[in-house]
């Protein structure tokens, strides 16, 4: 079982560093929830994709990092700390490739489940 849990109101999902999008999607679907946007590669590690700034978003759709509400991290000084959107270094640490600290847990906004149709021409 992966480290995935929900806020009491079920408007946020909290997960650990080893969680992939496939893991997260399954848990969200069981609760009839979804991330507002997804990358095209479901086997990718969620936190790993966000620290490199490589996934989610598109024309008129914000990147996945927009939906991060907070995280817990191991600072470069070896302390476990937390950060949220009121922290001026919030986004800097997320997309730091680990130089601002190692993110061990993340909280993201979720939305009610929805369906998507893929068309390939």
NUVEXBA-784966 format. One line per field, with one value per residue (C-alpha): residue number from 1; residue in three letters; x, y, z. Coordinates in pm, 1 decimal, always signed. Example, Ala and Ser with C-alpha at 12.3 -4.5 7.8 and 13.67 -1.06 7.14 Angstrom:
// residues 2
resi [1_2]
resn [Ala_Ser]
c1 [+1230.0_+1367.0]
c2 [-450.0_-106.0]
c3 [+780.0_+714.0]
END
This chain:
// residues 121
resi [1_2_3_4_5_6_7_8_9_10_11_12_13_14_15_16_17_18_19_20_21_22_23_24_25_26_27_28_29_30_31_32_33_34_35_36_37_38_39_40_41_42_43_44_45_46_47_48_49_50_51_52_53_54_55_56_57_58_59_60_61_62_63_64_65_66_67_68_69_70_71_72_73_74_75_76_77_78_79_80_81_82_83_84_85_86_87_88_89_90_91_92_93_94_95_96_97_98_99_100_101_102_103_104_105_106_107_108_109_110_111_112_113_114_115_116_117_118_119_120_121]
resn [Unk_Unk_Unk_Unk_Unk_Unk_Unk_Unk_Unk_Unk_Unk_Unk_Unk_Unk_Unk_Unk_Unk_Unk_Unk_Unk_Unk_Unk_Unk_Unk_Unk_Unk_Unk_Unk_Unk_Unk_Unk_Unk_Unk_Unk_Unk_Unk_Unk_Unk_Unk_Unk_Unk_Unk_Unk_Unk_Unk_Unk_Unk_Unk_Unk_Unk_Unk_Unk_Unk_Unk_Unk_Unk_Unk_Unk_Unk_Unk_Unk_Unk_Unk_Unk_Unk_Unk_Unk_Unk_Unk_Unk_Unk_Unk_Unk_Unk_Unk_Unk_Unk_Unk_Unk_Unk_Unk_Unk_Unk_Unk_Unk_Unk_Unk_Unk_Unk_Unk_Unk_Unk_Unk_Unk_Unk_Unk_Unk_Unk_Unk_Unk_Unk_Unk_Unk_Unk_Unk_Unk_Unk_Unk_Unk_Unk_Unk_Unk_Unk_Unk_Unk_Unk_Unk_Unk_Unk_Unk_Unk]
c1 [+0.0_+137.9_+138.4_-172.2_-438.3_-699.7_-784.6_-1106.3_-1298.0_-1145.4_-1033.5_-663.9_-460.8_-143.8_+116.5_+473.8_+776.5_+748.2_+400.7_+356.9_+70.8_-71.3_-77.6_-235.0_-494.9_-617.6_-660.6_-829.3_-1068.8_-1171.0_-1279.5_-1442.0_-1173.5_-908.6_-614.3_-716.9_-465.0_-246.0_+74.9_+72.6_+309.7_+127.9_+432.5_+626.5_+688.1_+462.8_+705.8_+992.5_+796.7_+722.3_+1076.5_+1194.0_+904.0_+835.4_+471.2_+114.9_-43.0_-94.7_-251.7_-474.4_-417.2_-181.0_+102.6_+56.5_+277.9_-4.4_-213.3_+50.2_-70.0_+217.5_+499.4_+729.6_+1099.7_+1441.4_+1632.6_+1994.6_+2077.9_+1917.1_+1597.3_+1245.9_+1048.2_+715.7_+622.4_+298.6_+201.0_+262.6_+635.1_+828.3_+1052.3_+758.2_+792.7_+1170.1_+1213.2_+965.0_+1150.8_+1501.3_+1595.9_+1647.4_+1896.9_+1646.9_+1575.8_+1435.7_+1055.5_+925.4_+551.0_+324.4_-30.9_-218.6_-562.2_-810.5_-1137.8_-1444.8_-1386.8_-1431.7_-1395.6_-1161.7_-1181.5_-861.2_-872.0_-571.7_-579.9]
c2 [+0.0_+337.5_+632.8_+810.3_+974.7_+1249.4_+1564.3_+1531.5_+1740.0_+1529.1_+1839.5_+1753.7_+1437.2_+1382.4_+1134.7_+1021.6_+1048.5_+699.7_+748.7_+730.1_+886.3_+534.7_+477.7_+817.5_+788.0_+452.7_+592.6_+908.0_+711.0_+495.2_+818.2_+958.0_+1228.6_+1339.4_+1572.9_+1879.1_+1786.1_+1481.8_+1411.5_+1164.6_+925.2_+747.2_+544.9_+859.3_+949.9_+1244.5_+1438.5_+1362.0_+1505.6_+1823.4_+1890.3_+1882.7_+2096.6_+1857.4_+1751.0_+1873.6_+2175.8_+2295.5_+2580.6_+2759.1_+2488.8_+2557.9_+2313.4_+2051.5_+2247.3_+2504.3_+2251.8_+2180.1_+2321.6_+2218.8_+1974.3_+1831.7_+1821.5_+1736.5_+2065.3_+2087.1_+2130.6_+1793.6_+1923.6_+1803.6_+2116.4_+2203.0_+2464.9_+2602.7_+2878.0_+3152.9_+3063.9_+3292.6_+2998.4_+2759.7_+2722.6_+2763.0_+2448.4_+2244.9_+2299.6_+2284.2_+1932.2_+1859.1_+2136.7_+2319.8_+2002.1_+1656.4_+1655.4_+1358.6_+1429.5_+1652.5_+1785.3_+1858.7_+1995.0_+1743.8_+1787.7_+1568.7_+1281.0_+1355.4_+1168.9_+1246.6_+1121.6_+1076.1_+1107.1_+1024.6_+1138.8]
c3 [+0.0_-101.0_+135.4_-0.7_+213.2_+186.6_+378.3_+582.6_+325.1_+43.2_-146.3_-102.9_-147.2_+55.9_-68.9_-17.3_-242.8_-397.5_-546.9_-924.7_-1119.9_-1172.3_-794.1_-734.3_-1012.8_-873.9_-522.8_-651.0_-872.4_-574.7_-402.0_-721.7_-735.8_-986.0_-1027.2_-1231.1_-1504.2_-1574.0_-1763.1_-2050.9_-1871.6_-1586.7_-1468.6_-1368.0_-1002.8_-906.9_-688.4_-927.6_-1218.5_-1026.2_-900.6_-1262.2_-1387.7_-1672.9_-1653.6_-1676.1_-1835.2_-2185.9_-2377.5_-2125.7_-1861.9_-1570.7_-1502.7_-1231.0_-993.2_-966.5_-773.0_-506.2_-173.8_+49.4_+109.9_+373.4_+292.9_+429.7_+420.0_+304.3_+677.0_+759.5_+922.2_+835.3_+745.7_+583.2_+327.6_+187.4_-54.9_+203.3_+199.3_-38.8_-141.4_-198.5_-577.5_-573.5_-363.7_-567.7_-893.5_-749.1_-866.4_-495.9_-424.0_-200.9_-6.9_-70.3_-79.6_+118.2_+114.2_-92.3_-70.0_-393.4_-471.3_-616.7_-801.9_-855.9_-1097.7_-1469.2_-1797.6_-2085.5_-2440.7_-2639.1_-3016.3_-3233.3_-3595.0]
END
